[in-house]
Amino acid sequence: MKVLKATPVTIALVACMWAAYAWRGDLGYNLPADVHIWHALTAGITAPNITSAVVATLAAACFALPAEAKLGSRAFALAAVASQAVAAPIACVLGAAVERAGFNRWGADLTNEVYCTPLAWIFGPLAFATASMGVLWRRRLRLVMAALTGTLVLYSGTLADVVAFTAVVAGWIAGELSFGATRPSRRTSIRESRVLVAVLFVAVSVGPVLTALNPGAQGPFAAESLLMWEPAVAAHEVQQRCADPGALDCLEAMAINQQHGLAPLLLNIVPVALAAVLATGLRRGRRLAWWGAVALSVASLAVVTAQVAGRGEDALTAANTALVVLPWVVMLAVLVATRARFAVASDARPALAPAGLALAGTAAAWVAGAMALRGGFIGEVTLGNALAELPARYLPPAVAVQLDHRIFPHSGAAWALYEWVGVVFWAVALVALYRVLAAAPAAPARADRERARRMLIDGTGDHLAWMGQWDGNRYFFAGEAGYVAYRVSHNIAVTVGSPVVGEGATEQDVAAAFERFAAAQGWQVAWYSVPASFDRPGFRTLHVAEESVLYTDNLEFKGKKFQNIRTARNRAAKEGVRAVWTAWADCGFEMREKIAALSEQWVADKALPEMGFTLGGLEELRDPDTKLLLAVDEEGRLHGVTSWLPVYEHGELAGYTLDFMRRDADGFRPVIEYLLAEAAVVAGSEGLGWVSLSGAPLARTDEPTAFLEILLDKTGATIEPLYGFRSLAASKHKFHPTHTSWNLAYDDELALPSIGLAVVSCYLPDMKTADMAAVVKEFLSRRDQTEATSPAAAPTPRP
């Protein structure tokens, strides 16, 4: 009922589409495209055939309903009418231009095609609405609509597809003009880039299958698409036609019957099902899914190329061929370009056994069944012919129809065997593959991480120790005494803080064992972000960050110095903003998407790629022991979010360390101050003595004395316009915390350049030359802005 109340226009238009379908001929909606203009303007009322009506209904649920919910019913209705009025005439003109230029070599004349389609009002309003959305959903929806409609234009080739693509482009332009041009997002988080690649992969994969199911398709697969809509040929008629197996009538009957029934339908949609399963793995960053996506893309590219090859040697045919293969070429290019984002290992062994058994079982069933039912087949059933036919049993019929068939069924039992062996295999294989891609990462890495987690919870770690649980880290275990989390780059083993030690063990023993291990591997050790109390013989220390620790002995924040904090808390109470202490698993889907949107907006505004190592992102929020503190108002709007990592000492929870921090730029202004204060209140209520507000890199409150520290201090001041580390540290000073130093411990000054490169590589493993150029450009721009607005830059007043 809530959906009905929120989207009455969409529901009314869908109902109208189905009601008008019966009278489309009387209303003139089945006329060619070059008729009266009012036909073009009202062509969106209904669909040309039953399949298109079903697809349009599903598309309306996916695209029109969200558009009406976003825009409101009145604005949606206006956008729907405008989309139809603009897209249909433009599409007719484009169709005529395509025909006259000779770029439609696959199907019927677009200028004489039935053009009624509701796709303009289905896609257009949502394309329009994306301009008012946050960067997260704007990117996702625009990618889906562009990939889907563009692929359909190239594969299906109907005028309705041109209308849909035109409505999307026109909607984008209208949205940008109406809501103000949206600034292009410069960065995409690792998590979101994986989602976008997965979305693109599915959208491109859907195009050929929708074409195969569309009786009005005009693309390169149009001939195969029409076969499934032809009446099935009766068994006795097949026998009569196939007295000569090579006769044209026999081949036509076999081609038609291969496309009929439930099993052929299921096999035809196997590529989409496989793409959806692989997309699940791509979203999780799995390397196995990446290889599967590459393999499916290459196979699809080969099939499409074989389908259109040999249809002509002139330039226009070559151009048509290039356009048809373009989606898969682009998909392969995207996969190659984003390869580094898919590095999470998967253990494929659990999928090999069931898939292998299914393949062996179905192959044996086919060969044995064909030999036993040889009387139900046309052609000579021999072992050789049965084996030669076997590969085609696992291919979609739209592809298998192009192959030569030595035996062909005509009895009911033979048909069941012929059609279902492939379906059974793919059902088992897809389920097995999904379980592998949806499961936890590969067993060795998972086992090490779980062992480290147990040792950390039962032992003692520093304030950054929980970050050692994140992906990308290696673990050195000194027996049961403790472990060191580290990464290796430029022949430097960079640690995540100091060692974690168990009961009765010493930090120095674990550190010494790790240094011996690193030396045996040929690495040098850089103890990174270790507390000032960490001291190793022969190692020098360098201040790299300053930690702020807030104690919970003044939870009322009494005193003049806490006036700003009290003001933030009081304003929050007046404006209905409350703090919610929770975990990722306890957040509903809607709240998770709000957190993701807030984070993506923050990442998109940065010149640098998303960092990692000791700076967590959305993926790190999924840790069940990581706590979230949300600022939510009475309407459910998310104003800010912070995450808090547990710190254990001697097997007991001792405090929390701040990690993830995002705010809505248009929301409650002092939301971060409010959340930090509320975190201290929560920690106090749990009996904890402190919370760490984490460290600010290249910032300090005392004066540096050593040459290298002076150099780093100057470096921090120089890059402040780009990073804002010191501004971040200054914002924490409102809490009057206790400041402690985080150091880099090293044993060789000559290794400092390599250590610097290694640390940068740990934080930015995907940094490219183009990224460096963007960083320099952004730095110069922000430095100029800072100098222009500083008091020193103001003109001197004249007397």
LINVEN-V812407 format. One record per run of one state. SS is the DSSP state (alpha for helix, beta for strand, coil for the rest). FROM is the first residue (numbers start at 1). TO is the last residue. If there is no record, write none. Layout:
BEGIN
SS FROM TO
SS FROM TO
END
This chain:
BEGIN
coil 1 1
alpha 2 6
coil 7 7
alpha 8 21
coil 22 36
alpha 37 41
coil 42 42
alpha 43 45
coil 46 49
alpha 50 71
coil 72 72
alpha 73 101
coil 102 109
alpha 110 112
coil 113 118
alpha 119 132
coil 133 134
alpha 135 155
coil 156 158
alpha 159 179
coil 180 189
alpha 190 213
coil 214 221
alpha 222 227
coil 228 234
alpha 235 241
coil 242 247
alpha 248 258
coil 259 261
alpha 262 268
coil 269 269
alpha 270 283
coil 284 285
beta 286 286
alpha 287 308
coil 309 314
alpha 315 337
coil 338 338
alpha 339 341
coil 342 343
beta 344 344
coil 345 348
alpha 349 372
coil 373 373
alpha 374 376
beta 377 378
coil 379 382
alpha 383 394
coil 395 396
alpha 397 400
coil 401 407
beta 408 409
coil 410 411
alpha 412 438
coil 439 442
alpha 443 458
coil 459 459
beta 460 460
coil 461 464
alpha 465 469
coil 470 473
beta 474 477
coil 478 481
beta 482 489
coil 490 491
beta 492 495
coil 496 499
beta 500 501
coil 502 506
alpha 507 521
coil 522 523
beta 524 531
coil 532 539
beta 540 551
coil 552 559
alpha 560 574
coil 575 577
beta 578 582
coil 583 583
alpha 584 586
coil 587 588
alpha 589 604
coil 605 617
alpha 618 621
coil 622 626
beta 627 632
coil 633 637
beta 638 649
coil 650 651
beta 652 663
coil 664 670
alpha 671 685
coil 686 689
beta 690 697
coil 698 706
alpha 707 718
coil 719 719
alpha 720 723
coil 724 724
alpha 725 735
coil 736 737
beta 738 746
coil 747 748
alpha 749 763
coil 764 768
alpha 769 789
coil 790 790
alpha 791 793
coil 794 799
END
